[in-house]
Amino acid sequence: MTTLIIGGSGFLGTELIRQAAAAGQPTVATYATSPGNTARVAWHRLDLRGDSGRVDAVMAEVRPHLIVNASSGEADWAVTAQGPVRLAIAAAKYGSHLVHVSSDAVFSGSRDYYDESCLPDPVTPYGAAKAAAETGVLLVHPQAVVARTSLIIGGGRSVHERAVHELAAGTREGVLFTDDIRCPVHVTDLAAAILELASHNTHGIHHLAGADALSRHELGTLIAGRDGLDASRLPTGLRAHSTLPGPIDVRLDSRETQRKLRTTLRGARRFLTAAA
């Protein structure tokens, strides 16, 4: 039974491919601009901004048992909102199980914690696109899984870790906010949890975020400590005093989903060690 990873050349997609292939699952992946460097999978070009004909063509050739949509189109409505719905329509047509990866950006930050029962109330174009995709995916494919997550960290390869290195080196402008709170998750934990969820007879919305709620600056300090950087060189600021749009404090409560999983969604204080 074949697993199809949409957005396989991305950070999360690369880890999903690694774990699926290591488990002996026949794995196929798609890319929008260039394929990844993993030779163990077959690659198909797929731009989710295109019409549904290309999606259908890939589905007809691959006939996947499982599809994981790990693509990222930022605030591009055609990719982030409309593309996943086209994919879900095709998945339902071919009888494929679908896991659609979503984001904590669907929330405004007006609550202390957000569990799976909370309704989206996005305040940015990206969050609105993600929320629209969730609604559309579950409407056309009710047996699909929507997996919301937070900042994805791991192995020094994430955009967040690279930003910390550049800020510490003085090669990047900006600050790390002390009031911008998220629940970072390690990419290996997230990929394992997604694949485990996919193996269950489950559907609907699930939260897959790390156990610790941290500010961007706290996260940066932990990354600096792991990587031997001088954390005192990391500039700080307040998101509330900036002109950046978006929620300030979004804490995903993943406890309900965690109870269903063998995979532990570690907190950043645990996984950001020298050995992680």
N, C-alpha and C positions, 0 to 999 in steps of 0.2 A: 504494500500500500504506500503510495507516493505522497510525500510532504512537499508542498509548494510554498516557498518563502517569498513574499512580495516585498521588494526593497532589500534584497539579499546582500547588496554591496554596502549597506549602511552599518552603523556601529552595532545595533541590536541584531540586525539581519545576519551579520557575519557570525555572531555567537550562536544564533539559532541554527544556522547551517552546521556549525562545528558540532553542536550537541546532537542534532538529529542524525548527522552522518556517523558520529561516534556510536550512537545507539543502533546502528545498522539499518536505519530507515532510508529507503531510496529517496533522494532529495533533489529537487529542482528549484532554481531561484530566478527571480527577475531583477532587472535593473532599468533605470530610466536613462542614464547617460553613459555609463561604462560598467562592465561586469567587475565583480570582485576578483580577488586573486586566489580563490579557492578552486582547485582543480577537481575536487571530488564531486562536483555537481554540474549538471547541465544548466546553461544560462539562456534566458530568453529576454529580449528587449521588450519592455512594456511601460509605456507612458500612460499613467492613469488619467491624464488630461485628454487622451484620445477618445474615439468613439468606442462603443461597446463591442464592435466587431473584432478588434484586436484582443480584447479580454476573452471573448468567446473562442477565438482561434487558439490562444494559449491553453485554455481549459480543455478544448477538444483534443489537443495533442497530448497534454500531460495527464488528464483524467485523475487529478489528485484526490486522495482520501481526505487530506487535511490541507487547509490553506491558512497561513498566518500572515496577516497584513501588517508588516512592520515598516511600511513606507512613511516618509515624512515630506510633506509639501509646504510646511510652514503655513502662512496665511493664504496661500493660493487656493481659492475656493474650488476650482475645478479638480485639483489633486486631492485636497484634504477633506472636502465635503462630498463632492459628486463622485469622485473616483471610487471610494470604498463602497458606495451604493451599487455602482455598476458591477463591481467585483462580487458583492453579496448576491445580486440577481443571478450572476453566472454560477456562483457556488450552489445556490438553491436549485438551479436548473440541472446541474450535474450531480446533485446529491452529495456535495463535499461539505465536511465540517469546516467552519470558519471561526478563527479567532482574530478579531480586529483590535489592534492596540490603540488605545486612546490615551488621554492626558488629564492631569489635574487642572489644566488650563480651562476646563469646562466650568470651573467654579470661580466665584467672585472673591472668596476669602472672608465672607461675612459671618461664617460660623466658626466655632472652635475646631471641630473635626467634621469630616465628611465620610459617611459610610455609603454603602451601595444604594440605600433608599433615598438619598438626597437628590433632588432634581437639579440639573445643570442651570446655572445662572451666569453665563460667561460675560466678561467685560472687555474682551479684545476680539479682533477679527479672527485670530487663530483659534481662540477658545470657542467662538461661535461656529467656525467651520468644523471643529472636532465634535461639538455637541450635535450639529446637524448630521454628521456622519453616523454618530451613535444611533440617533433616531431612525435614520434611513436604513441602516444595516439591519436593525432588529425588526423593522417594519416588513422588509422584503424577505428576510431570512430569520424567522423567530427562534430557530434552534442555534443561532450563532452565539458566540461569546464576545462580549466587549470587555477588554482588560484595560482598566485605567492604571496608569503608573505615574511616577514623578521623575525627578532628575536621575538620569542613568549614569552610573560611575563604573570605572573598572580598568585596571591595568595601565593607567596613564593615557588611555586612548580617547577618552571622552572629551567633548568640547569644554566641559567644566574643569577638568584636570589641566588641559592645555592652557586655559585662561589663567589658572592660578600660577603656573610656571612663568607665563609671560608677564603677569603683573609683578611677580617677585623679582624678575629680571629687569623690570623697567622698560620692557619692549612693547607694552600695551597700555593704553590709556583706560581709565575707568576705576571703579571701586567695587568692593564686595560689601553688599548691604548687610547691616546687622539686624534689620527688621524684616527681611524677606525670608520667610520660613517655608521649607518644603520637607519632604520625607524621602531622601535619596535612597536608591536601590542599586545593588551591584548587578552588573549586566549578566553575570553567570547565574545569579539567583533568579533574575527576571526571566531569562530564557528557559531555565529549567522549570520554573513555575508555569510558564505559558504552555510548554510541551506537556507538562503533567496535567494541567487543566484540560488540554485538548484530548487527553486520553480518558477523561471522565465523561460520564453521560450527564453533562451539565450545559446550561445555556444562560443567557442574560448577562448582567453586569457584575463584574468582579474587580476588586481593588488589589493591585499588586505593587505596593510601595514598601520602602524600608520601615523598620520599627522605630527609628529615631526621627524626631522633628528637629531640624537644625536650620540656623540662618545661613545665608550664603557665606558669610564670613567665618562662622564656625566650621562649615564644610571646608572652606579654603585652608583654615588653620590645620585641620586634620590631614588634608592632602599634603600640605607643606611638611608636617611632621613625618609623614610616611616617606616622603621623597627627599628629606634632608635639606629642605629649603628654609630660609629665614622668614618665619611667619610675621615678624615685626615689619617686614617690607611690604606686606599686603595692605593697600590703602582701603579705608573703610568709609562708609557713608550710610545715609538713610534713604531707603526707597521712597518713604513718605515725602521727602524733600526734593525728590527728583521729578522730572517731567515724563518719565517712562510710564506708559499706560500698563494696566494689568493689575491682578490681585497681588496683595502683599503677603498674606499669611494663609497658605492652603495646606492643610494637613489631612492626608488620606488615611482613613481608618481601614486597615486591611485585615483586621482580626477575624472577621467572619470568613473570608476566603482562606486565611492562613489555617483555620481549623480543618479545612478540607484537604490540605496539602501535606505531603511528606517534606517537600522542599521548604527550607527555612528562609524567610525574607529577612535577612540580617539588617540591623541598623548600621548606619555609617560609623558610629563609634566602635562597632565591633569589626567591621570589614576593612576599615582604613588603618591597617597596621602594616608593618614592614613586610609581612608575609602575604598580604592580600593582593 
